[in-house]
């Protein structure tokens, strides 16, 4: 059985038509398929959790929908959680990371994703085993006990502050919200001191942006952790250190190609477990707000099976 969970606002409403077409093709292929139109983020998580023991959950939407479905299936008490993704958002950075996971190449042009290819992958049981990140963030200055899971990138610092501004803007602003957020945040932004325990070693330093990647990209194609591989059992850490704003602004465009890693103001390393703290700093993961620091971030190797349409 397949349960497609569709975000009705993803892709300007495209997710609903995509879910309908996907359901028809899967049903014609002999797979019992149901579509659930999510009423809220909580509804998405709950539906994914309840559906996971019964069959394959399909996240039909953007990275936020994938994030919520992931947290549903990861908390369903299954020995081998599974998830499928039909990308229908604006960024689709998690799928971008999956395409290159395990040594997959994005240098050649992949055949277009179709409902028929998706149904073939589901029938053939084609899955890729991937790592999952988790974060336990602060609640009333005390670390909670419930982890939030992520597949892409966890971040704090400048980009999280920009997200706060962008998310407060009206929807009619559209894709320009992030650029407007950058313009409004930059004049007042100050670097923070990040107290970082990385696998037991002190890696504390001042910085502008701290990103922890299970996957390489966020923000609609910004390759903040370009070497991150969802199958290698590690988190990739990228920190833009305390640097003059003019230097910071000059480095930003390089993020789209991953070449910012070459700049002397950027440091990077790998870790399996991090404890991060900084004053007045929020944490985002997969583009969703988690809460304030401190946070404990860990990798869970091979914890999820994702439907792999690359092999069809």
LOLUMLO-12012 format. One record per residue (C-alpha): residue in one letter; x, y, z. Coordinates in Angstrom, 2 decimals, always signed. Last residue first. Layout:
BEGIN
<rest: a&px: X&py: Y&pz: Z>
...
END
This chain:
BEGIN
<rest: x&px: +14.77&py: +2.49&pz: -12.89>
<rest: x&px: +17.92&py: +2.71&pz: -10.76>
<rest: x&px: +17.75&py: +6.45&pz: -10.15>
<rest: x&px: +14.19&py: +6.07&pz: -8.79>
<rest: x&px: +15.56&py: +5.06&pz: -5.40>
<rest: x&px: +12.81&py: +4.80&pz: -2.77>
<rest: x&px: +14.47&py: +5.90&pz: +0.46>
<rest: x&px: +15.50&py: +3.47&pz: +3.21>
<rest: x&px: +16.30&py: +5.12&pz: +6.53>
<rest: x&px: +18.71&py: +4.60&pz: +9.46>
<rest: x&px: +21.79&py: +3.87&pz: +7.35>
<rest: x&px: +24.06&py: +5.76&pz: +9.72>
<rest: x&px: +22.34&py: +7.81&pz: +12.46>
<rest: x&px: +24.18&py: +11.12&pz: +12.67>
<rest: x&px: +24.02&py: +13.33&pz: +15.74>
<rest: x&px: +23.31&py: +16.93&pz: +16.71>
<rest: x&px: +22.99&py: +18.13&pz: +20.32>
<rest: x&px: +21.60&py: +21.64&pz: +20.47>
<rest: x&px: +22.05&py: +24.70&pz: +22.64>
<rest: x&px: +20.54&py: +26.65&pz: +20.94>
<rest: x&px: +17.07&py: +27.96&pz: +20.18>
<rest: x&px: +14.25&py: +26.25&pz: +18.29>
<rest: x&px: +13.58&py: +23.85&pz: +15.42>
<rest: x&px: +12.57&py: +26.20&pz: +12.58>
<rest: x&px: +12.19&py: +24.38&pz: +9.26>
<rest: x&px: +14.39&py: +24.86&pz: +6.18>
<rest: x&px: +15.58&py: +21.24&pz: +6.23>
<rest: x&px: +16.89&py: +22.07&pz: +9.72>
<rest: x&px: +16.83&py: +25.48&pz: +11.40>
<rest: x&px: +18.41&py: +26.38&pz: +14.74>
<rest: x&px: +18.10&py: +29.75&pz: +16.44>
<rest: x&px: +20.85&py: +31.79&pz: +18.07>
<rest: x&px: +20.59&py: +34.33&pz: +20.88>
<rest: x&px: +23.89&py: +33.28&pz: +22.47>
<rest: x&px: +25.71&py: +30.28&pz: +21.03>
<rest: x&px: +25.79&py: +26.56&pz: +21.82>
<rest: x&px: +26.59&py: +23.48&pz: +19.79>
<rest: x&px: +27.08&py: +19.87&pz: +20.87>
<rest: x&px: +28.20&py: +17.76&pz: +17.97>
<rest: x&px: +28.18&py: +14.04&pz: +17.17>
<rest: x&px: +29.43&py: +12.09&pz: +14.16>
<rest: x&px: +31.88&py: +14.64&pz: +12.84>
<rest: x&px: +33.42&py: +15.90&pz: +9.62>
<rest: x&px: +35.38&py: +19.11&pz: +8.99>
<rest: x&px: +35.08&py: +22.53&pz: +7.43>
<rest: x&px: +36.59&py: +25.99&pz: +7.83>
<rest: x&px: +35.72&py: +29.08&pz: +5.79>
<rest: x&px: +37.53&py: +32.43&pz: +6.06>
<rest: x&px: +40.41&py: +31.10&pz: +3.94>
<rest: x&px: +38.09&py: +30.62&pz: +0.93>
<rest: x&px: +38.23&py: +27.18&pz: -0.73>
<rest: x&px: +34.99&py: +26.01&pz: +0.93>
<rest: x&px: +33.24&py: +28.96&pz: -0.75>
<rest: x&px: +33.64&py: +26.98&pz: -3.97>
<rest: x&px: +30.46&py: +25.00&pz: -3.34>
<rest: x&px: +28.96&py: +26.20&pz: -6.63>
<rest: x&px: +25.97&py: +28.09&pz: -5.20>
<rest: x&px: +27.97&py: +28.94&pz: -2.07>
<rest: x&px: +30.38&py: +31.04&pz: -4.16>
<rest: x&px: +27.81&py: +33.85&pz: -4.26>
<rest: x&px: +28.19&py: +34.32&pz: -0.45>
<rest: x&px: +31.97&py: +34.79&pz: -0.35>
<rest: x&px: +31.95&py: +38.42&pz: -1.52>
<rest: x&px: +29.26&py: +39.30&pz: +1.04>
<rest: x&px: +31.34&py: +37.77&pz: +3.84>
<rest: x&px: +34.42&py: +39.69&pz: +2.70>
<rest: x&px: +32.48&py: +42.97&pz: +2.74>
<rest: x&px: +31.06&py: +41.99&pz: +6.11>
<rest: x&px: +34.50&py: +41.63&pz: +7.65>
<rest: x&px: +35.16&py: +38.07&pz: +8.90>
<rest: x&px: +34.30&py: +35.96&pz: +11.93>
<rest: x&px: +34.38&py: +32.42&pz: +10.56>
<rest: x&px: +32.13&py: +30.82&pz: +7.97>
<rest: x&px: +31.68&py: +27.35&pz: +9.46>
<rest: x&px: +30.91&py: +24.21&pz: +7.48>
<rest: x&px: +30.38&py: +20.86&pz: +9.22>
<rest: x&px: +29.84&py: +17.64&pz: +7.27>
<rest: x&px: +27.98&py: +14.98&pz: +9.25>
<rest: x&px: +29.28&py: +11.44&pz: +8.86>
<rest: x&px: +28.01&py: +7.91&pz: +8.17>
<rest: x&px: +28.99&py: +8.00&pz: +4.47>
<rest: x&px: +25.54&py: +7.44&pz: +2.89>
<rest: x&px: +23.97&py: +10.91&pz: +2.82>
<rest: x&px: +27.15&py: +12.37&pz: +1.32>
<rest: x&px: +28.27&py: +15.87&pz: +2.28>
<rest: x&px: +31.15&py: +17.21&pz: +0.19>
<rest: x&px: +29.40&py: +20.41&pz: -0.92>
<rest: x&px: +28.31&py: +21.48&pz: +2.59>
<rest: x&px: +26.82&py: +24.92&pz: +1.80>
<rest: x&px: +25.88&py: +23.98&pz: -1.76>
<rest: x&px: +23.15&py: +26.63&pz: -2.11>
<rest: x&px: +20.66&py: +25.01&pz: -4.48>
<rest: x&px: +17.26&py: +26.20&pz: -3.34>
<rest: x&px: +18.15&py: +27.40&pz: +0.19>
<rest: x&px: +19.85&py: +24.17&pz: +1.26>
<rest: x&px: +22.43&py: +21.80&pz: -0.14>
<rest: x&px: +25.02&py: +19.13&pz: +0.67>
<rest: x&px: +23.15&py: +16.42&pz: +2.58>
<rest: x&px: +23.85&py: +15.24&pz: +6.12>
<rest: x&px: +25.07&py: +18.78&pz: +6.56>
<rest: x&px: +25.85&py: +20.84&pz: +9.63>
<rest: x&px: +25.95&py: +24.57&pz: +8.89>
<rest: x&px: +27.40&py: +27.35&pz: +11.03>
<rest: x&px: +27.23&py: +30.88&pz: +9.64>
<rest: x&px: +28.85&py: +34.12&pz: +10.80>
<rest: x&px: +31.45&py: +32.67&pz: +13.12>
<rest: x&px: +33.44&py: +32.87&pz: +16.31>
<rest: x&px: +35.22&py: +29.69&pz: +17.36>
<rest: x&px: +34.78&py: +26.49&pz: +19.39>
<rest: x&px: +36.14&py: +23.22&pz: +18.01>
<rest: x&px: +36.79&py: +21.53&pz: +21.36>
<rest: x&px: +37.11&py: +17.79&pz: +20.79>
<rest: x&px: +34.71&py: +15.19&pz: +22.21>
<rest: x&px: +33.19&py: +14.18&pz: +18.87>
<rest: x&px: +32.85&py: +17.87&pz: +18.02>
<rest: x&px: +32.09&py: +20.03&pz: +21.06>
<rest: x&px: +31.31&py: +23.49&pz: +19.76>
<rest: x&px: +30.90&py: +26.75&pz: +21.66>
<rest: x&px: +29.98&py: +29.12&pz: +18.87>
<rest: x&px: +30.83&py: +32.78&pz: +19.50>
<rest: x&px: +28.50&py: +34.89&pz: +17.42>
<rest: x&px: +29.04&py: +37.21&pz: +14.45>
<rest: x&px: +26.97&py: +40.40&pz: +14.30>
<rest: x&px: +24.09&py: +41.16&pz: +11.96>
<rest: x&px: +22.62&py: +44.68&pz: +11.94>
<rest: x&px: +23.39&py: +45.72&pz: +8.36>
<rest: x&px: +23.05&py: +42.16&pz: +6.98>
<rest: x&px: +19.54&py: +41.35&pz: +8.16>
<rest: x&px: +17.50&py: +43.61&pz: +5.90>
<rest: x&px: +19.32&py: +42.85&pz: +2.65>
<rest: x&px: +19.51&py: +39.13&pz: +3.43>
<rest: x&px: +15.78&py: +39.00&pz: +4.23>
<rest: x&px: +14.98&py: +40.75&pz: +0.95>
<rest: x&px: +17.01&py: +38.11&pz: -0.87>
<rest: x&px: +15.16&py: +35.36&pz: +1.01>
<rest: x&px: +11.73&py: +36.86&pz: +0.37>
<rest: x&px: +12.30&py: +37.32&pz: -3.36>
<rest: x&px: +10.95&py: +33.83&pz: -4.00>
<rest: x&px: +7.41&py: +34.96&pz: -3.25>
<rest: x&px: +6.63&py: +38.43&pz: -1.87>
<rest: x&px: +2.94&py: +37.48&pz: -2.10>
<rest: x&px: +3.43&py: +35.09&pz: +0.82>
<rest: x&px: +3.69&py: +37.98&pz: +3.28>
<rest: x&px: +7.01&py: +38.39&pz: +5.12>
<rest: x&px: +7.56&py: +36.84&pz: +8.56>
<rest: x&px: +9.16&py: +33.75&pz: +7.02>
<rest: x&px: +11.76&py: +35.92&pz: +5.34>
<rest: x&px: +12.83&py: +37.62&pz: +8.56>
<rest: x&px: +13.23&py: +34.38&pz: +10.48>
<rest: x&px: +14.92&py: +32.79&pz: +7.47>
<rest: x&px: +17.45&py: +35.63&pz: +7.44>
<rest: x&px: +18.22&py: +34.94&pz: +11.10>
<rest: x&px: +18.71&py: +31.27&pz: +10.24>
<rest: x&px: +21.04&py: +32.22&pz: +7.38>
<rest: x&px: +23.14&py: +34.49&pz: +9.58>
<rest: x&px: +23.67&py: +32.05&pz: +12.42>
<rest: x&px: +22.32&py: +28.53&pz: +12.68>
<rest: x&px: +22.09&py: +25.58&pz: +10.35>
<rest: x&px: +20.94&py: +21.99&pz: +9.94>
<rest: x&px: +21.19&py: +20.63&pz: +6.40>
<rest: x&px: +19.45&py: +17.81&pz: +4.56>
<rest: x&px: +17.88&py: +14.64&pz: +5.92>
<rest: x&px: +16.54&py: +15.83&pz: +9.28>
<rest: x&px: +15.18&py: +14.26&pz: +12.46>
<rest: x&px: +13.92&py: +16.09&pz: +15.54>
<rest: x&px: +14.95&py: +14.43&pz: +18.77>
<rest: x&px: +12.73&py: +14.30&pz: +21.87>
<rest: x&px: +14.57&py: +14.54&pz: +25.19>
<rest: x&px: +14.73&py: +18.27&pz: +25.77>
<rest: x&px: +17.82&py: +20.27&pz: +26.53>
<rest: x&px: +17.07&py: +22.82&pz: +29.25>
<rest: x&px: +17.17&py: +26.57&pz: +28.63>
<rest: x&px: +13.37&py: +26.74&pz: +28.39>
<rest: x&px: +13.52&py: +24.09&pz: +25.67>
<rest: x&px: +16.89&py: +23.73&pz: +24.01>
<rest: x&px: +17.38&py: +21.56&pz: +20.95>
<rest: x&px: +17.80&py: +17.84&pz: +20.33>
<rest: x&px: +18.89&py: +17.33&pz: +16.76>
<rest: x&px: +18.91&py: +14.27&pz: +14.54>
<rest: x&px: +20.58&py: +13.43&pz: +11.25>
<rest: x&px: +19.57&py: +10.51&pz: +9.06>
<rest: x&px: +21.87&py: +8.33&pz: +6.97>
<rest: x&px: +20.74&py: +6.64&pz: +3.78>
<rest: x&px: +19.87&py: +3.16&pz: +2.49>
<rest: x&px: +18.77&py: +3.44&pz: -1.13>
<rest: x&px: +15.71&py: +1.46&pz: -2.18>
<rest: x&px: +14.46&py: -0.25&pz: -5.37>
<rest: x&px: +11.61&py: -2.57&pz: -4.39>
<rest: x&px: +10.80&py: -3.46&pz: -8.01>
<rest: x&px: +7.15&py: -2.41&pz: -7.75>
<rest: x&px: +8.01&py: +0.89&pz: -6.04>
<rest: x&px: +10.74&py: +1.64&pz: -8.58>
<rest: x&px: +8.36&py: +0.86&pz: -11.46>
<rest: x&px: +5.69&py: +3.15&pz: -9.93>
<rest: x&px: +8.19&py: +6.04&pz: -9.73>
<rest: x&px: +9.33&py: +5.47&pz: -13.32>
<rest: x&px: +5.68&py: +5.58&pz: -14.45>
<rest: x&px: +4.94&py: +8.70&pz: -12.41>
<rest: x&px: +7.76&py: +10.41&pz: -14.24>
<rest: x&px: +11.10&py: +11.76&pz: -13.12>
<rest: x&px: +12.96&py: +13.04&pz: -16.15>
<rest: x&px: +15.93&py: +11.00&pz: -17.33>
<rest: x&px: +19.10&py: +12.06&pz: -15.50>
<rest: x&px: +21.48&py: +14.37&pz: -17.34>
<rest: x&px: +25.11&py: +13.57&pz: -16.66>
<rest: x&px: +27.27&py: +15.37&pz: -14.10>
<rest: x&px: +24.85&py: +14.57&pz: -11.24>
<rest: x&px: +26.73&py: +11.42&pz: -10.34>
<rest: x&px: +25.80&py: +8.92&pz: -7.65>
<rest: x&px: +28.72&py: +8.16&pz: -5.34>
<rest: x&px: +26.60&py: +6.97&pz: -2.45>
<rest: x&px: +24.39&py: +10.03&pz: -2.50>
<rest: x&px: +24.54&py: +12.33&pz: -5.54>
<rest: x&px: +20.84&py: +12.16&pz: -6.45>
<rest: x&px: +19.90&py: +11.99&pz: -2.76>
<rest: x&px: +21.42&py: +15.40&pz: -2.11>
<rest: x&px: +19.39&py: +17.05&pz: -4.88>
<rest: x&px: +16.32&py: +15.24&pz: -3.55>
<rest: x&px: +16.91&py: +16.95&pz: -0.20>
<rest: x&px: +17.38&py: +20.30&pz: -1.93>
<rest: x&px: +13.88&py: +20.31&pz: -3.45>
<rest: x&px: +13.89&py: +24.12&pz: -3.56>
<rest: x&px: +10.51&py: +25.26&pz: -4.92>
<rest: x&px: +8.40&py: +22.28&pz: -3.95>
<rest: x&px: +6.93&py: +19.31&pz: -5.82>
<rest: x&px: +9.57&py: +16.62&pz: -5.29>
<rest: x&px: +7.92&py: +13.17&pz: -5.01>
<rest: x&px: +9.79&py: +11.52&pz: -2.17>
<rest: x&px: +9.55&py: +7.97&pz: -0.87>
<rest: x&px: +10.13&py: +6.90&pz: +2.72>
<rest: x&px: +11.01&py: +3.70&pz: +4.55>
<rest: x&px: +11.73&py: +2.90&pz: +8.20>
<rest: x&px: +13.53&py: -0.40&pz: +8.85>
<rest: x&px: +13.10&py: -1.56&pz: +12.47>
<rest: x&px: +9.88&py: +0.41&pz: +12.82>
<rest: x&px: +8.86&py: +2.33&pz: +15.94>
<rest: x&px: +6.77&py: +4.90&pz: +14.01>
<rest: x&px: +8.94&py: +7.79&pz: +15.17>
<rest: x&px: +11.23&py: +7.78&pz: +12.12>
<rest: x&px: +8.20&py: +7.49&pz: +9.80>
<rest: x&px: +6.59&py: +10.66&pz: +11.15>
<rest: x&px: +9.76&py: +12.68&pz: +11.44>
<rest: x&px: +10.56&py: +11.86&pz: +7.83>
<rest: x&px: +7.06&py: +12.91&pz: +6.76>
<rest: x&px: +7.63&py: +16.29&pz: +8.42>
<rest: x&px: +11.03&py: +16.83&pz: +6.78>
<rest: x&px: +9.77&py: +15.68&pz: +3.38>
<rest: x&px: +6.91&py: +18.18&pz: +3.62>
<rest: x&px: +9.35&py: +20.95&pz: +4.55>
<rest: x&px: +11.67&py: +19.96&pz: +1.69>
<rest: x&px: +8.92&py: +20.50&pz: -0.85>
<rest: x&px: +5.78&py: +18.56&pz: -1.67>
<rest: x&px: +4.60&py: +14.97&pz: -2.09>
<rest: x&px: +6.11&py: +12.89&pz: +0.71>
<rest: x&px: +5.29&py: +9.27&pz: -0.12>
<rest: x&px: +4.78&py: +6.81&pz: +2.76>
<rest: x&px: +5.17&py: +3.14&pz: +1.82>
<rest: x&px: +3.06&py: +0.57&pz: +3.62>
<rest: x&px: +0.98&py: -0.17&pz: +6.70>
<rest: x&px: +3.60&py: +0.41&pz: +9.43>
<rest: x&px: +4.41&py: +3.85&pz: +7.92>
<rest: x&px: +0.78&py: +5.05&pz: +7.70>
<rest: x&px: +0.29&py: +6.05&pz: +11.35>
<rest: x&px: +3.61&py: +7.90&pz: +11.58>
<rest: x&px: +3.13&py: +9.56&pz: +8.19>
<rest: x&px: -0.38&py: +10.68&pz: +9.16>
<rest: x&px: +0.84&py: +12.13&pz: +12.47>
<rest: x&px: +3.75&py: +14.01&pz: +10.91>
<rest: x&px: +1.59&py: +15.46&pz: +8.13>
<rest: x&px: -1.23&py: +16.36&pz: +10.53>
<rest: x&px: +1.25&py: +18.21&pz: +12.74>
<rest: x&px: +2.46&py: +20.13&pz: +9.69>
<rest: x&px: -1.11&py: +21.08&pz: +8.84>
<rest: x&px: -4.18&py: +19.98&pz: +6.87>
<rest: x&px: -2.31&py: +17.44&pz: +4.76>
<rest: x&px: -4.12&py: +16.13&pz: +1.71>
<rest: x&px: -3.99&py: +12.34&pz: +2.00>
<rest: x&px: -3.84&py: +10.34&pz: -1.21>
<rest: x&px: -4.32&py: +6.55&pz: -1.25>
<rest: x&px: -2.67&py: +3.88&pz: -3.39>
<rest: x&px: -3.17&py: +0.13&pz: -3.75>
<rest: x&px: -0.37&py: -0.88&pz: -6.15>
<rest: x&px: -1.52&py: -2.72&pz: -9.28>
<rest: x&px: +0.29&py: -0.67&pz: -11.89>
<rest: x&px: -2.97&py: +1.16&pz: -12.64>
<rest: x&px: -3.08&py: +2.15&pz: -8.95>
<rest: x&px: +0.47&py: +3.54&pz: -9.18>
<rest: x&px: -0.42&py: +5.53&pz: -12.31>
<rest: x&px: -3.62&py: +6.95&pz: -10.80>
<rest: x&px: -1.93&py: +7.85&pz: -7.49>
<rest: x&px: +0.91&py: +9.64&pz: -9.28>
<rest: x&px: -1.55&py: +11.71&pz: -11.31>
<rest: x&px: -3.49&py: +12.76&pz: -8.19>
<rest: x&px: -0.34&py: +13.49&pz: -6.21>
<rest: x&px: +1.05&py: +15.64&pz: -9.04>
<rest: x&px: -2.21&py: +17.61&pz: -9.22>
<rest: x&px: -2.06&py: +18.24&pz: -5.48>
<rest: x&px: +1.67&py: +19.03&pz: -5.42>
<rest: x&px: +1.23&py: +21.71&pz: -8.09>
<rest: x&px: -0.64&py: +23.97&pz: -5.65>
<rest: x&px: +1.84&py: +26.84&pz: -5.85>
<rest: x&px: +4.71&py: +24.38&pz: -5.66>
<rest: x&px: +3.64&py: +23.24&pz: -2.22>
<rest: x&px: +0.35&py: +24.77&pz: -0.99>
<rest: x&px: -1.73&py: +21.57&pz: -0.79>
<rest: x&px: +1.07&py: +19.53&pz: +0.84>
<rest: x&px: +0.40&py: +15.98&pz: -0.32>
<rest: x&px: +0.84&py: +12.81&pz: +1.73>
<rest: x&px: +0.77&py: +9.84&pz: -0.64>
<rest: x&px: +0.01&py: +6.57&pz: +1.14>
<rest: x&px: +1.15&py: +3.53&pz: -0.81>
<rest: x&px: +0.00&py: +0.00&pz: +0.00>
END
